[in-house]
Amino acid sequence: MSEEKKWYSLRVISGKERKIKERIELELQRNKWNDFVTQVLVPSEKVYKIRNGKKVILERNILPGYILLEADPEKFSGEIITAISNMPNVIHFLGKNNPIPMQAFEANRMLGRVDDSQELREALIEPFIPGETIKITDGPFKDFVGDIKEVNEEKKKLTVIVKIFGRGTEVELNFMQVEKQS
């Protein structure tokens, strides 16, 4: 009876993680190693950015330059390790030719971050900050410029002070109605 699977950390060239993940998965299928290495993961989270008044969802790597592999420690050996280590753009496993499994709590922390972000509770890449000057792009105050007084992340709303007839007036706007002043 083999023990439970463990996570291993593979160092790769940053920016090539997805391509390498596909290549590893192809290699595992071709050699029928899917029972030994059960998951190949690029740790990433969903974030969004507002571009031209539209919400654009992006996937951002949490650990650039790393891929996590879940494998059965008893069967994860020589041939598989060598095949993966010798792929283009792969640097090495943590532990080189004798990969060291991650501690359970480290793996769970990484996977927890990945799982949390799957629930599209995205974070804004460029958060709004109180005191920052923004331009209103939509609604009755379109083209006005104002200063952020409050940011409500949960409701995705801002309280902005806009000068109307020379007096500061509070206006509540959602994130999609404003853009950062460049």
N, C-alpha and C positions, 0 to 999 in steps of 0.2 A: 504494500500500500504506500503510494508516494505521499510525501507531505504536501501541504498546501502551496500554491504558487507564490512566487515572490516577484517584486519589481526590480528591474535593473536599469541603470542609467547609462545611456549611450551618448557620447560627445560627438557632435557633428558640426560641419561648417554652417555657421549661422545664415539663415535665409534659405537654406536648402532642405529644411526639416520635412516639409510635406512630400517633396520629391523622393527623399530617402525613405520615408515611411511607406510610400507606394512600392518602391523597389524592394524593400524588406518583405512586405506582404506578398509580393509576387514570388520572391525567392522561397518563402515559407510554403506557399501553395505548390510550387513546382517540385519541391523536395518532400512534400507531404509532412512538413514539420509543424503543422497547425496545432497538433496536440501538445507539442513541447513549448512553443511560444504562442500563447493564447491571445495576447493583445499587443498592438503597437500603437503608441499614443504620442501625439505632439501636444504637450500641455498648452492649451490656449483658452482664452476667455472672450466672450462676445462683448464688444464695446460699441458705442456709437458716437458719431460725429455729426454736426449739422453743417451741411454743405449746400449753399444756395437755398436755404430755407427748407431743405429736405433732410430727413433723418437717414443717415447712411450707416448700416450695421457692418462692422468689420470684425474679423477675428484677429486678436492680438496674441502673440506667443507670450506665455507667462515666463518661460525659461528659454530664451533664444539660445540656440546651439545645443539643445538637448532633446532626445527622444526617450520615452520610457517604454520598456518592454516588460510584459508580464510573462514569466516562464516557470516551468516546473524545474526546480533546482536539480533534481536527480537526472533529468534527461537533457538539460540545457548544457551541452558540453562541446568539446573540441570542434567538430565539423561545423556545427551551427554557428558557434562563436566566431570561428575563422571566416566562414562565408560572409557573415554580417560585417565583421571588422575590416574585411578587404574590399568592401564596396566603395565606389568613388564617393568622395566628400564625407566619409565616415572617419573620425579621428581615432577613437577607441572607447571601450567600455570603461566604466569606473572599475579599476582593478585590472586594467589591460586584458591579458589572456585568461585571467581567473576572475571573471566579473564578480564584484561584491554586491550582494543584494542590498537594496535600500532598507532601512529600518521600517517597520510597519507604520509607525506614526508619521515618518517623512512621506511615505507613499500616500497615506490617507490624507495628509495635509494638501499634497499636490492634487490628488484626485478630487478632494473636497472642493477645491477652488474651481476645478474644471466642471464638476457637477453643478455647483451653485450657479455658474454663469450659463449653463444650458437652459435655466429657467428664465431666459430673456429678461433678467433683472439687470439690464445692462448699465454700465457706468459710462458717463460722458467722458470722452478722452480729454477734452479741454474744458474742465469745469468752470462754471461762472463763479466769480469771487466778489463778495460785497465790496463796494468802492470802485469797482471796475466800470469803465465807460463802455456802453453798448449802443448799437444803432437798432432801432425798431424797423422790422422789415415787413410787418403785416398789421392789419387792423386800423382803427381810426387814427392812431398816432404814427402811422408809417412815415419813415424818413426822419423822425425825431431822434435826438440823441439824448441819452439819460445815463444816470449813475445807478448801479445796483445797490439797493438798500438791504434786501434780504434774498436768500436763495432757499427754496423749499425743494430739496432733492426728491422727496417722496412723491409730491404732486407735480414735479417738473415745472414749477412756477417761480417767477421772480417778482419781487416788488421793486419797481424802478422809479426814481425821482426824475420827472421830466419837467423842464422849464416851459410853462405855458403862460403867455403874457407876462413874462418876467418873474413869475412865481413858481416855486418848486411844488409839483403836484405828484402824489403817489399814484402809480398805475400798476395793476397786476397783469402780468403777461406770462404766457407759457414759453418754454425754451424754444419752440419752433417759430416764435414771432420776433426773435431778436438774433443779432449776430454780433460777434466781437468786433470792436473797432480795430481796423488794421493800421 
